[in-house]
Amino acid sequence: MKILNIRNLAIATVLLAGMVSCKTFLNRPAEDSYTIDGFYQTDAQCFQSVNPIYNSPWYDFQRGFMKIGEALSGNLYYGTDDAYQSFVLKSSDQPLRDASASLWSVNAYCNGIVDNINLKAGPAVTLAAKNTVKGEAMTWKAMAYFYLVRCFGAVPIIHNNAEVISSNQSNFLKRNNIADVYTYIVKTLEKAIEFLPEHNQPGRIDKYSAYGLLAKVYLAKSGYGSSGTRNAGDLAKAAEYAKKVIDQSGRSLMPVFSDLFRLKNNLNQESLISWQWTVSTHWTSQNTEQSDLAIAGFSEFADTWGTWTGLTIDLQNAFGEDARKKTERNNDDARRKATMMMMSDHYEYFWVDKGGFTYDWNGAKVTHPDGSSTQLTYGSSTGSNCVKHLVGDNNDHILGSGVGMARMQTSLSTHLLRLADVYLIYAEAILGDGASTADATALSAFNTVRGRSVKNYVPKTSITFDDIFKERRLELAGEGDFWYDFVRLSYYKPDDAKARLSAQERGYWNNLDGYYKGTNLASDVTLGSWKVPASNISFEIPFPDTDLAMNPHLTDAPVPFDFGSIGY
């Protein structure tokens, strides 16, 4: 596989030793400042070694993160001919190649850190520092494998990269059974939990971060290998660990949903696991999502090209919205506006120095404080564009973080696991395979999430699977997660998962541009309906051709994994 070549092994075992200075969580010195044998001599250096895993190795997964998580799932619109939206994904797809390489890079970094802590840590390093760093690395490793198994299905378990390289097995690895991959993830998280402290520095993984991820893993694996029902023991574990996070972590939901995605709240308590990005001279340390998702002209750097990337009509319908209405927005659910910008929406937190940003297809020219100007370009065929992952202009970035942004670089955190997600995991685990539940604790979890955002919300007294499935979509839309809800549903109800996907409206509006600009009538706006055929849908993504060329054994039947070889 791509990560197993010599160059990437060097990155994983040498450069991680000194890529981050002790000045702040994420700042980086020159990469040749340290050697491994002279590093890992203090607690600070050990923590520096794990810092890069909060951003750089994940960088090339960003685009695949959105295309897989949001376009495959029917939330994000790239066009009806888009490979992800129409399920005609090929092994030659570049974002797919990058995503795979990135996930294997994370695994290699994590393996390297654990090995180096065990072998290189000096006598002055405390046991607490050693354990915490290993626990963080192992949690990130579990997260990488959780993405891998839900994307590609059976994958090789690489517990020690150095051993694989030294034994010349890089091009001969076979995939391991999906059930074994899940067992490996569980064992890795259980070991991480032994090492991690109850509370860590803000933004860093702690014991409850790992418990939350373990709950999500158990919920996913509960249906694998079953037909129609889920494993009761796995559901009980998911509920147990989720409840532990809810009751014992000391975390709470942010009062205002949109505040979760503002720079000033990068390290907010609702976020259990997140990528922590930074604008720096070290390329790959930054968040680049604004460039992909924001409309042209949104920043001063001419680095946004998401004009034609919108949120699907189906997601709009789920929020009770209709793009054919110019000014009559449905704002009963605050998450709608915080997820998708639509005609007449005003955002006070974008373009603060200009009095806020209004989504208006008239596309006025905007003059920036430095005297330059840009022409905003609107053109989404669904009448909406993304909000999450956006910072705004340079002034907004300075207000939020104290420093400016740069071309294709922001410091906005990407939240991968939030407390709200854990609440909904708990509610679903308690529901299990029942038609509905009136369990007080499950209702409290569900109502807490929905009640935060829905105006005049009347708490539910009973909830169903459909209630929770939809609520997860509305809460987490745009956060790269919805596809994996379909994957875990496909484990035990594949026909149901396909039916839900093929029923989605993934089409577009004809003549919307002219209507918004007043040259067309409302009657001119017609639906160009498009729905993905159920026969197109597969819940396993193809391996990239680069991986297949490196290791043709990826096409072989999966084999059991030897758990006696890993030491835990």
C-alpha positions as CSV (number, residue, x, y, z in Angstrom):
1,M,0.0,0.0,0.0
2,K,1.1,3.5,-0.6
3,I,2.0,4.3,2.9
4,L,4.4,1.4,3.1
5,N,7.0,2.7,0.8
6,I,10.4,3.8,2.2
7,R,9.8,7.5,1.8
8,N,6.6,7.5,3.8
9,L,8.2,5.2,6.4
10,A,10.9,7.8,6.9
11,I,8.3,10.5,7.4
12,A,6.5,8.4,9.9
13,T,9.6,7.5,11.9
14,V,11.9,10.5,11.6
15,L,10.1,13.7,10.9
16,L,7.5,13.2,13.5
17,A,10.2,13.5,16.2
18,G,10.4,17.2,16.0
19,M,7.8,18.8,13.8
20,V,6.1,20.9,16.5
21,S,7.7,23.3,18.9
22,C,6.8,23.7,22.6
23,K,5.7,27.3,22.0
24,T,2.1,26.4,21.3
25,F,0.0,23.3,20.6
26,L,0.6,23.4,16.8
27,N,3.6,25.6,15.9
28,R,6.3,23.9,14.0
29,P,10.1,24.4,13.8
30,A,12.3,23.3,10.8
31,E,11.9,19.6,10.1
32,D,15.6,19.0,10.4
33,S,15.9,20.5,13.9
34,Y,16.0,17.1,15.6
35,T,16.9,13.5,15.2
36,I,15.0,10.7,16.8
37,D,17.9,9.5,19.1
38,G,18.2,13.0,20.6
39,F,14.5,13.5,20.9
40,Y,11.9,12.0,23.3
41,Q,14.0,13.2,26.2
42,T,11.5,15.4,28.0
43,D,7.7,15.4,28.5
44,A,7.4,18.4,26.3
45,Q,9.2,16.6,23.4
46,C,7.0,13.6,23.8
47,F,3.9,15.7,23.5
48,Q,5.4,17.5,20.5
49,S,5.8,14.2,18.7
50,V,2.0,13.5,18.8
51,N,0.9,17.1,17.8
52,P,1.3,16.5,14.0
53,I,-1.3,13.8,14.1
54,Y,-3.9,16.4,14.9
55,N,-3.5,17.8,11.4
56,S,-0.8,17.0,8.8
57,P,-1.3,13.3,8.1
58,W,-5.0,13.9,7.7
59,Y,-4.6,16.7,5.3
60,D,-5.1,14.8,2.1
61,F,-8.2,13.2,3.5
62,Q,-10.0,16.5,3.6
63,R,-11.5,16.4,0.1
64,G,-12.4,12.7,0.3
65,F,-13.8,13.4,3.8
66,M,-16.5,15.6,2.2
67,K,-17.0,13.7,-1.0
68,I,-17.4,10.3,0.7
69,G,-19.2,11.6,3.8
70,E,-21.5,14.1,2.2
71,A,-21.8,13.6,-1.6
72,L,-22.2,9.8,-1.5
73,S,-24.8,10.2,1.3
74,G,-26.9,12.7,-0.6
75,N,-26.2,15.9,1.3
76,L,-23.7,17.6,-1.0
77,Y,-24.4,18.5,-4.6
78,Y,-21.5,18.5,-7.1
79,G,-23.6,17.7,-10.2
80,T,-25.5,14.7,-11.4
81,D,-22.5,13.5,-13.3
82,D,-20.2,13.6,-10.3
83,A,-18.7,10.1,-9.5
84,Y,-19.6,10.3,-5.8
85,Q,-23.1,11.7,-6.3
86,S,-24.0,9.1,-8.9
87,F,-22.1,6.1,-7.5
88,V,-19.8,5.6,-10.4
89,L,-16.6,5.9,-8.4
90,K,-13.5,4.5,-10.1
91,S,-10.1,3.4,-8.6
92,S,-8.4,6.2,-10.5
93,D,-10.3,9.0,-8.7
94,Q,-7.7,11.4,-7.2
95,P,-9.5,12.3,-4.0
96,L,-9.9,8.6,-3.4
97,R,-6.2,8.0,-3.8
98,D,-5.4,10.9,-1.5
99,A,-7.9,9.7,1.1
100,S,-6.5,6.2,1.2
101,A,-2.9,7.5,1.4
102,S,-3.8,9.9,4.1
103,L,-5.5,7.3,6.3
104,W,-2.5,4.9,6.0
105,S,-0.2,7.8,6.8
106,V,-2.1,8.4,10.0
107,N,-1.7,4.7,10.9
108,A,2.1,4.9,10.2
109,Y,2.5,8.0,12.3
110,C,0.7,6.5,15.2
111,N,2.6,3.3,15.0
112,G,5.8,5.2,14.9
113,I,5.0,7.3,17.9
114,V,4.1,4.3,20.1
115,D,7.3,2.5,19.1
116,N,9.4,5.6,19.7
117,I,7.9,6.3,23.1
118,N,8.5,2.7,24.1
119,L,12.1,2.5,22.7
120,K,13.4,6.1,22.8
121,A,11.9,7.9,25.7
122,G,14.6,9.1,28.1
123,P,14.8,8.6,31.9
124,A,13.5,12.1,32.5
125,V,10.2,11.4,30.8
126,T,7.4,10.8,33.2
127,L,5.1,7.7,33.0
128,A,2.1,10.0,32.7
129,A,3.5,11.7,29.6
130,K,4.4,8.4,28.0
131,N,1.0,7.0,28.6
132,T,-0.9,10.1,27.5
133,V,1.0,10.3,24.3
134,K,0.5,6.7,23.5
135,G,-3.2,6.9,24.3
136,E,-3.6,9.9,22.0
137,A,-1.8,8.1,19.2
138,M,-3.8,4.9,19.6
139,T,-7.1,6.8,19.6
140,W,-6.1,8.5,16.3
141,K,-5.1,5.1,15.0
142,A,-8.5,3.7,15.9
143,M,-10.1,6.6,14.2
144,A,-8.1,6.0,11.0
145,Y,-9.1,2.3,10.9
146,F,-12.7,3.2,11.7
147,Y,-12.7,5.3,8.5
148,L,-10.8,2.6,6.5
149,V,-13.2,-0.2,7.4
150,R,-16.3,1.8,6.7
151,C,-14.9,3.0,3.4
152,F,-13.2,0.0,1.9
153,G,-14.5,-2.9,4.0
154,A,-11.9,-5.5,4.7
155,V,-8.4,-3.9,4.9
156,P,-5.0,-5.1,6.1
157,I,-4.3,-4.6,9.8
158,I,-0.8,-3.0,10.0
159,H,0.2,-3.1,13.7
160,N,3.9,-2.2,13.2
161,N,5.1,-0.5,10.0
162,A,8.8,-1.1,10.7
163,E,8.2,-4.9,11.0
164,V,6.3,-5.0,7.7
165,I,9.1,-3.1,5.9
166,S,11.9,-5.1,7.4
167,S,10.2,-8.4,6.5
168,N,9.6,-7.2,2.9
169,Q,5.9,-7.8,3.2
170,S,4.8,-4.4,2.0
171,N,3.6,-5.7,-1.4
172,F,2.1,-8.9,0.0
173,L,-0.3,-7.9,2.7
174,K,-3.7,-9.4,2.5
175,R,-6.9,-7.9,3.8
176,N,-8.2,-9.0,7.2
177,N,-11.8,-9.8,7.9
178,I,-14.1,-6.9,8.6
179,A,-15.1,-8.4,12.0
180,D,-11.4,-8.6,12.9
181,V,-10.8,-5.0,11.9
182,Y,-13.6,-4.0,14.3
183,T,-12.1,-6.2,17.0
184,Y,-8.7,-4.5,16.4
185,I,-10.3,-1.0,16.7
186,V,-12.0,-2.0,19.9
187,K,-8.8,-3.5,21.4
188,T,-6.8,-0.4,20.4
189,L,-9.3,1.9,22.0
190,E,-9.5,-0.2,25.2
191,K,-5.7,0.1,25.5
192,A,-5.8,3.8,24.8
193,I,-8.4,4.3,27.6
194,E,-6.0,2.5,30.0
195,F,-3.3,5.1,29.1
196,L,-5.3,8.3,28.8
197,P,-6.0,10.8,31.6
198,E,-9.6,11.8,32.5
199,H,-8.8,15.3,31.4
200,N,-6.2,16.5,29.0
201,Q,-5.1,19.9,27.7
202,P,-7.9,21.7,25.7
203,G,-8.3,20.3,22.2
204,R,-6.3,17.1,23.1
205,I,-7.8,13.6,23.3
206,D,-8.7,12.3,26.7
207,K,-10.3,9.2,28.2
208,Y,-13.8,10.4,27.3
209,S,-12.8,11.1,23.7
210,A,-11.8,7.5,23.4
211,Y,-15.0,6.3,25.2
212,G,-17.1,8.3,22.8
213,L,-15.4,6.8,19.8
214,L,-15.7,3.4,21.3
215,A,-19.4,3.9,21.7
216,K,-19.7,4.9,18.0
217,V,-17.6,1.8,17.0
218,Y,-19.8,-0.5,19.0
219,L,-23.0,1.0,17.4
220,A,-21.5,0.5,13.9
221,K,-20.3,-3.1,14.5
222,S,-23.6,-4.1,16.2
223,G,-25.2,-4.9,12.9
224,Y,-22.2,-6.5,11.0
225,G,-22.8,-10.1,10.1
226,S,-26.4,-9.9,11.1
227,S,-29.6,-9.9,9.0
228,G,-32.4,-7.6,10.1
229,T,-31.3,-7.2,13.7
230,R,-28.3,-6.1,15.7
231,N,-26.1,-7.7,18.3
232,A,-27.6,-6.9,21.7
233,G,-24.2,-7.1,23.5
234,D,-22.7,-4.5,21.1
235,L,-25.7,-2.2,21.5
236,A,-25.4,-2.5,25.3
237,K,-21.7,-1.6,25.1
238,A,-22.5,1.4,22.8
239,A,-25.0,2.6,25.4
240,E,-22.7,2.0,28.3
241,Y,-19.8,4.0,26.9
242,A,-22.0,6.8,25.5
243,K,-23.6,7.2,28.9
244,K,-20.2,7.3,30.6
245,V,-19.3,10.3,28.4
246,I,-22.7,12.0,29.0
247,D,-22.6,11.6,32.8
248,Q,-18.9,11.7,33.7
249,S,-17.0,13.8,31.1
250,G,-18.1,17.2,32.4
251,R,-18.9,18.3,28.9
252,S,-22.0,20.0,27.7
253,L,-23.5,21.2,24.4
254,M,-22.7,24.7,23.2
255,P,-25.9,26.8,23.8
256,V,-25.8,28.2,20.2
257,F,-25.3,25.6,17.4
258,S,-23.6,27.9,15.0
259,D,-21.0,28.8,17.6
260,L,-19.5,25.3,17.3
261,F,-18.0,26.3,14.0
262,R,-16.4,29.6,14.8
263,L,-12.7,30.0,15.2
264,K,-12.9,31.4,18.7
265,N,-14.5,28.1,19.8
266,N,-11.9,25.8,18.1
267,L,-11.3,24.0,21.5
268,N,-14.9,24.0,22.7
269,Q,-16.0,21.4,25.2
270,E,-18.6,19.8,23.0
271,S,-15.9,18.6,20.7
272,L,-14.4,15.2,21.7
273,I,-12.1,14.6,18.8
274,S,-11.1,17.2,16.2
275,W,-8.5,18.1,13.6
276,Q,-6.7,21.1,14.9
277,W,-5.4,23.2,12.0
278,T,-3.1,26.2,11.8
279,V,-2.0,28.7,9.2
280,S,1.8,28.3,8.9
281,T,4.7,27.9,6.6
282,H,4.3,24.1,6.9
283,W,1.9,23.1,4.1
284,T,-0.6,20.4,5.3
285,S,-1.0,22.0,8.7
286,Q,-4.0,24.0,7.5
287,N,-7.7,23.6,6.9
288,T,-8.4,24.1,3.1
289,E,-12.1,23.3,3.2
290,Q,-13.1,27.0,2.7
291,S,-11.5,27.0,-0.7
292,D,-13.5,24.0,-1.9
293,L,-16.8,25.0,-0.4
294,A,-17.1,28.8,-0.4
295,I,-18.5,30.7,-3.4
296,A,-16.0,32.6,-5.6
297,G,-15.1,36.0,-4.1
298,F,-15.8,35.0,-0.5
299,S,-12.2,35.8,0.6
300,E,-9.6,38.3,-0.5
301,F,-7.2,35.6,-1.7
302,A,-9.0,34.5,-4.9
303,D,-8.9,31.0,-3.4
304,T,-12.6,29.9,-3.2
305,W,-14.2,27.8,-6.0
306,G,-17.3,26.3,-4.4
307,T,-19.7,28.4,-6.3
308,W,-21.4,25.3,-7.9
309,T,-21.1,23.1,-4.9
310,G,-24.4,23.2,-3.0
311,L,-26.5,21.3,-0.5
312,T,-28.9,18.9,-2.1
313,I,-32.6,19.6,-2.6
314,D,-33.2,16.4,-0.5
315,L,-31.3,17.9,2.5
316,Q,-33.2,21.2,2.0
317,N,-36.5,19.2,2.1
318,A,-35.4,17.5,5.3
319,F,-35.0,20.9,6.9
320,G,-38.4,22.0,5.5
321,E,-36.8,24.5,3.1
322,D,-37.6,25.5,-0.5
323,A,-35.0,27.3,-2.7
324,R,-37.8,28.6,-4.9
325,K,-38.7,31.1,-2.2
326,K,-36.5,34.2,-2.4
327,T,-37.0,35.6,1.1
328,E,-39.3,33.3,3.0
329,R,-36.8,31.2,4.8
330,N,-37.7,28.5,7.3
331,N,-35.6,29.2,10.3
332,D,-37.4,27.1,12.9
333,D,-34.3,24.9,13.1
334,A,-31.2,27.0,13.6
335,R,-29.1,24.2,12.1
336,R,-30.5,24.9,8.7
337,K,-28.9,28.4,8.4
338,A,-25.8,27.2,10.1
339,T,-25.4,24.4,7.6
340,M,-26.6,25.9,4.2
341,M,-26.8,29.5,3.1
342,M,-29.9,30.3,1.0
343,M,-31.3,33.4,-0.7
344,S,-31.6,36.3,1.7
345,D,-29.8,34.7,4.6
346,H,-27.6,37.1,6.6
347,Y,-24.6,36.0,8.6
348,E,-23.3,38.5,11.2
349,Y,-20.3,36.4,11.8
350,F,-19.0,36.4,8.2
351,W,-17.5,39.7,6.9
352,V,-17.9,41.5,10.3
353,D,-15.9,44.4,8.9
354,K,-18.5,44.9,6.2
355,G,-21.6,44.6,8.4
356,G,-22.0,40.9,7.8
357,F,-22.5,38.7,4.7
358,T,-25.9,38.4,2.9
359,Y,-26.4,35.5,0.5
360,D,-27.8,37.5,-2.5
361,W,-27.6,36.2,-6.1
362,N,-27.3,39.8,-7.5
363,G,-23.6,39.3,-6.8
364,A,-22.5,42.8,-6.0
365,K,-18.8,43.6,-6.2
366,V,-17.2,43.8,-2.8
367,T,-14.4,46.2,-1.8
368,H,-11.9,45.0,0.8
369,P,-10.1,47.1,3.4
370,D,-6.9,47.0,1.4
371,G,-8.7,48.6,-1.6
372,S,-8.9,45.5,-3.6
373,S,-12.3,44.2,-4.8
374,T,-13.8,40.9,-5.8
375,Q,-16.9,39.9,-7.7
376,L,-19.1,37.4,-5.8
377,T,-20.2,34.5,-8.0
378,Y,-23.4,32.6,-7.4
379,G,-24.4,29.6,-9.4
380,S,-25.4,26.5,-7.3
381,S,-28.1,24.6,-9.1
382,T,-29.8,23.8,-5.8
383,G,-30.0,27.4,-4.6
384,S,-27.7,26.9,-1.6
385,N,-24.1,26.8,-0.6
386,C,-22.1,25.5,2.4
387,V,-21.7,27.3,5.7
388,K,-19.8,24.8,7.9
389,H,-16.0,24.9,7.4
390,L,-16.1,28.5,6.4
391,V,-14.3,31.3,8.3
392,G,-15.1,34.4,6.2
393,D,-12.6,37.0,5.2
394,N,-9.2,37.8,6.6
395,N,-10.6,40.1,9.2
396,D,-12.9,37.4,10.5
397,H,-9.9,35.1,10.8
398,I,-8.0,37.7,12.8
399,L,-11.0,38.3,15.1
400,G,-11.4,34.6,15.7
401,S,-7.8,33.5,16.1
402,G,-5.6,36.6,16.5
403,V,-3.8,35.9,13.3
404,G,-4.5,36.2,9.6
405,M,-5.4,33.5,7.1
406,A,-3.5,32.8,3.9
407,R,-4.3,31.5,0.5
408,M,-6.0,28.1,0.9
409,Q,-5.3,28.2,4.7
410,T,-7.5,28.7,7.7
411,S,-7.1,27.5,11.3
412,L,-10.7,26.4,11.8
413,S,-11.0,23.1,13.6
414,T,-12.8,20.2,12.0
415,H,-14.9,18.4,14.6
416,L,-15.0,14.6,14.0
417,L,-16.8,13.5,17.1
418,R,-19.1,15.8,19.1
419,L,-21.1,15.3,22.3
420,A,-24.3,15.7,20.4
421,D,-23.3,12.7,18.3
422,V,-22.7,10.7,21.5
423,Y,-26.2,11.7,22.8
424,L,-27.8,10.3,19.6
425,I,-25.6,7.2,19.7
426,Y,-27.0,6.6,23.2
427,A,-30.6,7.1,22.1
428,E,-30.2,4.7,19.2
429,A,-28.4,2.1,21.3
430,I,-31.2,2.1,23.9
431,L,-33.8,1.9,21.1
432,G,-31.9,-1.1,19.6
433,D,-34.2,-3.0,17.3
434,G,-37.4,-1.9,18.9
435,A,-40.1,-0.1,16.9
436,S,-39.9,2.8,19.4
437,T,-38.8,3.7,22.8
438,A,-40.1,5.8,25.7
439,D,-37.0,5.3,27.8
440,A,-36.5,8.4,29.8
441,T,-32.7,8.6,29.4
442,A,-32.9,8.0,25.6
443,L,-35.6,10.7,25.3
444,S,-33.5,13.1,27.3
445,A,-30.5,12.6,25.1
446,F,-32.6,13.0,21.9
447,N,-34.5,16.0,23.1
448,T,-31.4,17.7,24.4
449,V,-29.9,17.7,20.9
450,R,-33.1,18.7,19.1
451,G,-34.2,21.1,21.7
452,R,-31.0,23.2,21.4
453,S,-31.8,24.2,17.8
454,V,-35.5,23.9,17.2
455,K,-37.6,27.0,18.0
456,N,-40.5,26.3,20.4
457,Y,-39.6,22.6,20.5
458,V,-42.0,20.3,22.3
459,P,-40.0,17.4,23.7
460,K,-40.9,14.0,22.2
461,T,-42.4,11.3,24.5
462,S,-41.4,8.5,22.2
463,I,-38.8,8.1,19.4
464,T,-38.3,5.7,16.5
465,F,-35.3,4.7,14.4
466,D,-36.4,7.1,11.7
467,D,-36.5,10.0,14.2
468,I,-32.9,9.3,15.2
469,F,-31.7,8.7,11.7
470,K,-33.1,12.0,10.5
471,E,-31.9,13.9,13.6
472,R,-28.4,12.6,13.0
473,R,-28.6,14.0,9.5
474,L,-29.8,17.4,10.5
475,E,-27.4,17.7,13.4
476,L,-24.3,16.5,11.5
477,A,-25.0,17.5,7.9
478,G,-21.8,18.9,6.3
479,E,-19.5,17.3,8.9
480,G,-18.4,14.3,6.8
481,D,-20.5,11.7,8.7
482,F,-23.8,10.9,7.1
483,W,-22.5,8.2,4.7
484,Y,-21.3,6.1,7.5
485,D,-24.9,6.0,8.9
486,F,-25.9,4.3,5.7
487,V,-22.9,1.9,5.9
488,R,-23.8,0.7,9.4
489,L,-27.4,0.4,8.3
490,S,-26.3,-1.7,5.3
491,Y,-24.6,-4.2,7.6
492,Y,-27.9,-5.6,8.7
493,K,-30.6,-4.0,6.5
494,P,-28.9,-3.4,3.1
495,D,-32.2,-3.1,1.2
496,D,-33.4,-0.5,3.6
497,A,-30.2,1.5,3.2
498,K,-30.3,1.3,-0.6
499,A,-34.0,2.3,-0.6
500,R,-33.3,5.4,1.5
501,L,-30.5,6.5,-0.8
502,S,-32.4,5.9,-4.0
503,A,-35.4,7.8,-2.8
504,Q,-33.3,11.0,-2.3
505,E,-33.7,14.0,-4.7
506,R,-30.2,14.6,-6.0
507,G,-31.3,16.8,-8.9
508,Y,-31.3,20.6,-9.5
509,W,-33.5,23.6,-10.3
510,N,-33.7,24.8,-13.9
511,N,-33.7,28.6,-14.5
512,L,-33.0,29.4,-10.8
513,D,-30.4,32.1,-11.7
514,G,-32.8,34.1,-13.8
515,Y,-35.5,33.9,-11.2
516,Y,-33.3,35.1,-8.4
517,K,-32.2,38.0,-10.5
518,G,-35.7,39.0,-11.5
519,T,-35.6,38.1,-15.2
520,N,-37.6,34.9,-14.9
521,L,-40.9,34.0,-13.3
522,A,-41.3,31.6,-10.5
523,S,-43.2,29.3,-12.9
524,D,-40.0,29.1,-15.0
525,V,-38.2,27.3,-12.2
526,T,-38.6,23.6,-12.8
527,L,-37.1,20.6,-11.1
528,G,-34.5,18.6,-13.0
529,S,-35.1,15.5,-10.9
530,W,-32.3,12.9,-10.6
531,K,-32.2,9.9,-8.3
532,V,-29.5,7.4,-8.0
533,P,-30.5,3.9,-9.2
534,A,-30.4,1.3,-6.4
535,S,-28.4,-0.9,-8.7
536,N,-25.5,1.7,-8.7
537,I,-25.2,1.7,-4.9
538,S,-22.4,-0.1,-3.2
539,F,-21.4,0.3,0.4
540,E,-17.7,-0.4,-0.2
541,I,-15.6,2.1,-2.0
542,P,-13.0,0.6,-4.5
543,F,-9.4,0.5,-3.5
544,P,-7.3,3.2,-5.4
545,D,-5.4,1.9,-8.4
546,T,-2.2,3.2,-6.8
547,D,-2.8,0.8,-3.8
548,L,-3.7,-2.1,-6.1
549,A,-0.6,-1.6,-8.2
550,M,1.6,-1.6,-5.1
551,N,-0.1,-4.6,-3.5
552,P,-2.2,-6.8,-5.9
553,H,-3.1,-9.0,-2.9
554,L,-5.7,-6.4,-1.9
555,T,-8.0,-8.3,-4.3
556,D,-7.5,-11.6,-2.5
557,A,-10.1,-12.9,-0.1
558,P,-9.7,-11.5,3.4
559,V,-8.0,-13.7,6.1
560,P,-8.2,-13.8,9.9
561,F,-5.9,-11.6,11.9
562,D,-3.5,-13.1,14.5
563,F,-4.3,-11.1,17.6
564,G,-1.6,-13.0,19.5
565,S,0.9,-10.9,17.6
566,I,0.0,-7.5,19.0
567,G,0.5,-7.8,22.7
568,Y,-3.0,-6.5,23.8
